[in-house]
Amino acid sequence: MKNVHAFGDDALGDLDGVGVAAAIRSGEISAAEALDAAIARIDAVNPQLNAIAVDDRDRARKRAADDDFPAGSFARVPSIIKNNTLFEGLPVGNGSAAMPDLPAKGNEPFTEQFLSTGVNIVGASTLPAFGLTATTEFVDRDPTRNPWDTDYSSGASSGGSAALVAAGALPVAHGNDGGGSIRIPAAACGLVGLKPSRGRVAPSPTGQILPVDIISNGILSRTVRDTAHFIDDAEKFRPPSELPTVGLVEGPGTRRLRIGLINDTVTGTPIDADTMAALSSAVDLLTSLGHDVEVTPVPLDETFVRQFTDYWSMLACSMHRLGKLLVGKDFDAAALDPFTVDLSQRYLRAFWRTPSTIVGLKRATARFRTAFDRFDLLVSPTLSHTTPRIGYLDPGGDFDEIFERLVHYVAFTPANNTTGTPAISLPMSRSSDGLPVGVHFCADLGRERLLLEMAFEIEAARPFARIQD
């Protein structure tokens, strides 16, 4: 295995984000020392991982020297923002050569919410072109690689953020999720990845104009504690108007839960042996902890798969055909990658289905949520098979083959994006090759507390594997 990490005896040690913030607050280390350690770690691993889209260390150093940070859970903690999110002064590249190299003129609402946690942004992390695929690979630049084994994908679309956190370069990092883009790289890189409920955090500018907002922002972390603190800080900055408040979750719940086990895919694709073994092991653990686990069918059918893939294709078409309108006159559609163009062409062949697709996705929400009439949580694999090698999902490969592989690989995560329900991937197992395997839990709308309590209980009962061990 080509394992790459930067953990060592420096200011960051093996602390999580809350731990780094506490060390700075106590005077054990300074904000500048934490930042210098993070920069040194990035420089040590990025040549192998290729996870940095934009370097912003100089401004980060100035912020550390000025010491003017909000008093959030991650006050003065080095972090990074995904390069599809507006952060004043940084170009938003969206992983595509079609995007103009122009600095953002301001922050979008979620950026302000993320900054309220106190993070010190060191730059922007990589993503595949427009976040449209499940691996951070490109046709015009090197791929972002998995630190557990650099021959493998780091997942996507928040693949750069995941690689940096898993490698120990940063304690926490921003991600967003439009079909699994926090949870997929979390599963690939052995991290905690929570997609919050729709409305829990500030909507993205893109999500606000979509007929069904499938996009949710969040973080990737190595500990449940960091994710729980992020949710609490985010709520304090922007209380959700139509959801119950989660508050700060600090440990397991006491109530034993009814958990529905989904052990089949909505696409009908078999789950691979390593992933099924991880799921079986997770069920054994849940049962040993006193939870009631019962097999239940997927609360959706193949109609949902067609509708989601049509909707996904529509997003590619919007960039292909309307890029200059959405981005600006400097958008270069001729520089789009083949996968984006082919996905757009797929949509154009079936655009007439759009009204029924939107109606169908909205109806699927009610159908999916009926599962929570019987169960507190649902558990499944995060992905239908273990993370693939670089090249398996090559955006420059044969489109029909790559598209089919993607649909089968990402069989479990999209339902939570269309329904708005929260879901979390936890690194509960490793494959026969030693790579992380994620297990996926989801709850009804607004029930992040249940997910976090379960995550704390699992983390205590079966501590997550560490890349440095």
Secondary structure, 3 states (H helix, E strand, C coil): CCCCCCCCCCCCCCCCHHHHHHHHHHCCCCHHHHHHHHHHHHHHHHHHHCCEEEECHHHHHHHHHHCCCCCCCCCCCEEEEECCCCCCCCECCCCCCCCCCCECCCCCHHHHHHHCCCCEEEEEECCCHHHCCCCCCCCCCCCCEECCEEEEECCCCCHHHHHHHHCCCCCEEEEEECCCCCHHHHHHHCCEEEECCCCCCCCCHHHHHCCCCCCEEEEEECCHHHHHHHHHHHHHHCCCCCCCCCCCCCCCCCCCCEEEECCCCCCCCCCCHHHHHHHHHHHHHHHHCCCEEEECCCCCCHHHHHHHHHHHHHHHHHHHHHHHHHCCCCCCHHHCCHHHHHHHHHHHHCHHHHHHHHHHHHHHHHHHHHHHHCCCEEEEECCCCCCCECCCCCCCCCHHHHHHHHHHHCCCCHHHHHHCCCEEEEEEEECCCCCEEEEEEECCCCCHHHHHHHHHHHHHHCCCCCCCC
